[in-house]
């Protein structure tokens, strides 16, 4: 069984270590173990993205962060609906910056610390989150069997591409060339070179800039 690649990917980029969370070996409510694991973890993963962006907005007052945070809230709600549908426990806490999963708590703290260094660094934190999120959503799609879950993941993936485009645009408007942080440079370049997408479904993300 695979642990959270989202957390592992960002912790690797931040040179931190990860202790994988423990999960039951029994399938839950008609889902495979890995589907249940992915949904449960992704709920807090989407909250982490939202919370980081809200915190960066408070610190830097750059509208891009609050715009994308609003979309991340939609992401988190889409995952919550799936948790409710399949009878899984919702791990998300209401308070901004607080997480049930201790690794996500450490990750949030590390990302916020990095983003507080400068507004440009905060934009790069956004790019990193979206790159890792895209990789992990794609892997979750490949592990999923249920069409409703796959449809939500596809919408989240579409939105993450739009968000990466927005962050890269904000960075490059400052005269800085954006370099890939988790995806390959070719993958990032292909996304950035393509137009903003309309992402449907409960996982819809709108462009932000």
GUMAR-878497 format. One record per residue (C-alpha): residue number from 1; y, z, x. Coordinates in nm, 3 decimals. Each point is the difference from the previous one (the first is absolute). Layout:
% GUMAR-878497
@k NUM	y Y	z Z	x X
...
//
This chain:
% GUMAR-878497
@k 1	y 0.000	z 0.000	x 0.000
@k 2	y 0.344	z -0.089	x 0.124
@k 3	y 0.287	z 0.248	x 0.015
@k 4	y 0.361	z -0.095	x -0.080
@k 5	y 0.099	z -0.301	x 0.207
@k 6	y 0.360	z 0.042	x -0.116
@k 7	y 0.029	z 0.338	x 0.164
@k 8	y -0.202	z -0.103	x 0.304
@k 9	y 0.213	z -0.310	x 0.051
@k 10	y 0.334	z 0.178	x -0.013
@k 11	y -0.121	z 0.299	x 0.200
@k 12	y -0.121	z -0.245	x 0.265
@k 13	y 0.342	z -0.164	x 0.006
@k 14	y 0.156	z 0.346	x 0.039
@k 15	y -0.258	z 0.105	x 0.261
@k 16	y -0.135	z 0.280	x -0.220
@k 17	y -0.360	z 0.089	x -0.080
@k 18	y -0.184	z -0.001	x -0.331
@k 19	y -0.274	z 0.225	x -0.134
@k 20	y -0.168	z -0.193	x -0.284
@k 21	y -0.011	z 0.182	x -0.335
@k 22	y -0.337	z 0.093	x -0.145
@k 23	y -0.125	z -0.167	x -0.318
@k 24	y -0.303	z 0.050	x -0.225
@k 25	y -0.299	z -0.227	x 0.049
@k 26	y -0.048	z -0.030	x -0.378
@k 27	y 0.155	z -0.288	x -0.197
@k 28	y 0.255	z 0.098	x -0.264
@k 29	y 0.052	z -0.127	x -0.357
@k 30	y -0.150	z -0.342	x 0.055
@k 31	y 0.184	z -0.064	x 0.325
@k 32	y -0.156	z -0.026	x 0.342
@k 33	y 0.080	z 0.283	x 0.237
@k 34	y 0.229	z -0.222	x 0.202
@k 35	y 0.188	z -0.121	x -0.310
@k 36	y 0.060	z 0.361	x -0.103
@k 37	y 0.106	z 0.090	x 0.352
@k 38	y 0.239	z -0.293	x 0.025
@k 39	y 0.164	z 0.071	x -0.336
@k 40	y 0.041	z 0.371	x 0.065
@k 41	y 0.145	z -0.052	x 0.344
@k 42	y 0.223	z -0.291	x -0.102
@k 43	y 0.165	z 0.218	x -0.264
@k 44	y 0.146	z 0.222	x 0.270
@k 45	y 0.047	z -0.293	x 0.235
@k 46	y 0.238	z -0.163	x -0.249
@k 47	y 0.176	z 0.334	x -0.052
@k 48	y 0.043	z 0.026	x 0.376
@k 49	y 0.175	z -0.338	x 0.013
@k 50	y 0.225	z 0.099	x -0.290
@k 51	y 0.083	z 0.339	x 0.150
@k 52	y 0.080	z -0.143	x 0.344
@k 53	y 0.234	z -0.257	x -0.153
@k 54	y 0.174	z 0.254	x -0.222
@k 55	y 0.052	z 0.225	x 0.301
@k 56	y 0.134	z -0.289	x 0.209
@k 57	y 0.239	z -0.091	x -0.281
@k 58	y 0.137	z 0.354	x -0.005
@k 59	y 0.044	z -0.010	x 0.377
@k 60	y 0.141	z -0.352	x 0.047
@k 61	y 0.131	z -0.094	x -0.348
@k 62	y -0.140	z -0.352	x 0.033
@k 63	y -0.081	z -0.142	x -0.343
@k 64	y -0.313	z -0.176	x 0.125
@k 65	y -0.183	z 0.332	x 0.020
@k 66	y 0.067	z 0.119	x -0.354
@k 67	y -0.072	z -0.347	x -0.142
@k 68	y -0.340	z -0.015	x 0.166
@k 69	y -0.071	z 0.366	x -0.082
@k 70	y 0.037	z -0.087	x -0.367
@k 71	y -0.267	z -0.266	x 0.040
@k 72	y -0.226	z 0.240	x 0.189
@k 73	y 0.028	z 0.235	x -0.298
@k 74	y -0.136	z -0.284	x -0.215
@k 75	y -0.284	z -0.038	x 0.251
@k 76	y -0.086	z 0.368	x -0.017
@k 77	y 0.004	z -0.008	x -0.380
@k 78	y -0.232	z -0.304	x -0.005
@k 79	y -0.250	z 0.186	x 0.216
@k 80	y 0.037	z 0.312	x -0.213
@k 81	y -0.096	z -0.199	x -0.309
@k 82	y -0.319	z -0.110	x 0.174
@k 83	y -0.076	z 0.358	x 0.104
@k 84	y 0.043	z 0.109	x -0.361
@k 85	y -0.214	z -0.286	x -0.129
@k 86	y -0.289	z 0.085	x 0.231
@k 87	y 0.031	z 0.377	x -0.030
@k 88	y 0.101	z 0.063	x 0.361
@k 89	y 0.212	z 0.298	x 0.102
@k 90	y 0.361	z -0.091	x 0.078
@k 91	y 0.082	z 0.148	x 0.344
@k 92	y 0.374	z -0.076	x -0.009
@k 93	y 0.248	z 0.287	x 0.003
@k 94	y 0.332	z -0.031	x -0.183
@k 95	y 0.227	z 0.113	x 0.283
@k 96	y 0.137	z -0.262	x 0.238
@k 97	y -0.143	z 0.032	x 0.349
@k 98	y -0.300	z 0.216	x -0.094
@k 99	y -0.361	z -0.121	x -0.003
@k 100	y -0.341	z 0.137	x -0.084
@k 101	y -0.151	z -0.185	x 0.294
@k 102	y 0.101	z 0.174	x 0.325
@k 103	y -0.019	z -0.324	x 0.198
@k 104	y 0.244	z -0.169	x -0.235
@k 105	y 0.225	z 0.303	x 0.030
@k 106	y 0.005	z -0.039	x 0.378
@k 107	y 0.052	z -0.373	x -0.035
@k 108	y 0.297	z 0.045	x -0.233
@k 109	y 0.159	z 0.243	x 0.243
@k 110	y -0.052	z -0.238	x 0.293
@k 111	y 0.139	z -0.304	x -0.183
@k 112	y 0.309	z 0.187	x -0.119
@k 113	y 0.063	z 0.134	x 0.349
@k 114	y -0.021	z -0.352	x 0.139
@k 115	y 0.226	z -0.138	x -0.273
@k 116	y 0.267	z 0.263	x 0.060
@k 117	y 0.054	z -0.129	x 0.353
@k 118	y 0.213	z -0.290	x -0.126
@k 119	y 0.048	z -0.217	x -0.306
@k 120	y -0.161	z -0.289	x 0.187
@k 121	y -0.302	z 0.216	x 0.081
@k 122	y -0.023	z 0.099	x -0.366
@k 123	y -0.018	z -0.369	x -0.095
@k 124	y -0.278	z -0.046	x 0.256
@k 125	y -0.184	z 0.294	x -0.158
@k 126	y 0.017	z -0.190	x -0.328
@k 127	y -0.142	z -0.308	x 0.164
@k 128	y -0.284	z 0.201	x 0.153
@k 129	y -0.091	z 0.162	x -0.331
@k 130	y -0.014	z -0.336	x -0.176
@k 131	y -0.202	z -0.170	x 0.274
@k 132	y -0.264	z 0.272	x 0.004
@k 133	y 0.000	z 0.018	x -0.379
@k 134	y -0.074	z -0.372	x -0.022
@k 135	y -0.294	z 0.024	x 0.236
@k 136	y -0.145	z 0.297	x -0.185
@k 137	y 0.047	z -0.148	x -0.346
@k 138	y -0.177	z -0.317	x 0.110
@k 139	y -0.290	z 0.204	x 0.133
@k 140	y -0.011	z 0.203	x -0.323
@k 141	y -0.015	z -0.325	x -0.198
@k 142	y -0.297	z -0.111	x 0.206
@k 143	y -0.177	z 0.331	x -0.073
@k 144	y 0.078	z 0.005	x -0.374
@k 145	y -0.226	z -0.132	x -0.276
@k 146	y 0.206	z 0.080	x -0.311
@k 147	y 0.235	z -0.275	x -0.116
@k 148	y 0.269	z 0.235	x -0.129
@k 149	y 0.018	z 0.175	x 0.337
@k 150	y 0.013	z -0.329	x 0.187
@k 151	y 0.279	z -0.127	x -0.228
@k 152	y 0.216	z 0.304	x 0.073
@k 153	y -0.067	z -0.026	x 0.372
@k 154	y 0.098	z -0.370	x -0.005
@k 155	y 0.331	z 0.087	x -0.163
@k 156	y 0.065	z 0.274	x 0.255
@k 157	y -0.082	z -0.242	x 0.281
@k 158	y 0.244	z -0.255	x -0.138
@k 159	y 0.269	z 0.265	x -0.020
@k 160	y -0.059	z 0.117	x 0.354
@k 161	y 0.058	z -0.353	x 0.124
@k 162	y 0.336	z 0.000	x -0.180
@k 163	y 0.089	z 0.336	x 0.147
@k 164	y -0.083	z -0.111	x 0.351
@k 165	y 0.221	z -0.306	x -0.052
@k 166	y 0.285	z 0.229	x -0.107
@k 167	y -0.035	z 0.235	x 0.296
@k 168	y -0.026	z -0.287	x 0.249
@k 169	y 0.308	z -0.164	x -0.151
@k 170	y 0.197	z 0.325	x 0.029
@k 171	y -0.105	z 0.040	x 0.363
@k 172	y 0.068	z -0.358	x 0.100
@k 173	y 0.344	z 0.005	x -0.165
@k 174	y 0.083	z 0.248	x 0.276
@k 175	y -0.091	z -0.259	x 0.263
@k 176	y -0.337	z 0.155	x 0.082
@k 177	y -0.319	z -0.208	x -0.003
@k 178	y -0.271	z 0.180	x -0.194
@k 179	y -0.329	z 0.041	x 0.186
@k 180	y -0.327	z 0.069	x -0.181
@k 181	y -0.111	z 0.363	x 0.015
@k 182	y -0.348	z -0.013	x -0.155
@k 183	y -0.074	z -0.349	x -0.130
@k 184	y -0.008	z -0.290	x 0.242
@k 185	y 0.329	z -0.169	x 0.076
@k 186	y -0.133	z -0.319	x -0.159
@k 187	y -0.076	z 0.188	x -0.322
@k 188	y 0.346	z 0.156	x -0.012
@k 189	y 0.170	z -0.330	x 0.081
@k 190	y -0.190	z -0.177	x -0.277
@k 191	y 0.100	z 0.263	x -0.256
@k 192	y 0.364	z 0.004	x 0.105
@k 193	y 0.020	z -0.380	x 0.001
@k 194	y -0.122	z -0.020	x -0.361
@k 195	y 0.224	z 0.073	x -0.301
@k 196	y 0.015	z 0.317	x -0.206
@k 197	y -0.277	z 0.018	x -0.259
@k 198	y -0.013	z 0.107	x -0.364
@k 199	y -0.265	z 0.270	x -0.012
@k 200	y -0.148	z 0.070	x -0.341
@k 201	y -0.204	z 0.282	x -0.145
@k 202	y 0.033	z 0.376	x 0.030
@k 203	y 0.034	z -0.024	x 0.373
@k 204	y 0.310	z -0.221	x -0.020
@k 205	y 0.254	z 0.045	x 0.274
@k 206	y 0.345	z -0.150	x -0.012
@k 207	y 0.185	z -0.132	x 0.300
@k 208	y 0.252	z 0.230	x 0.157
@k 209	y 0.284	z -0.070	x 0.231
//
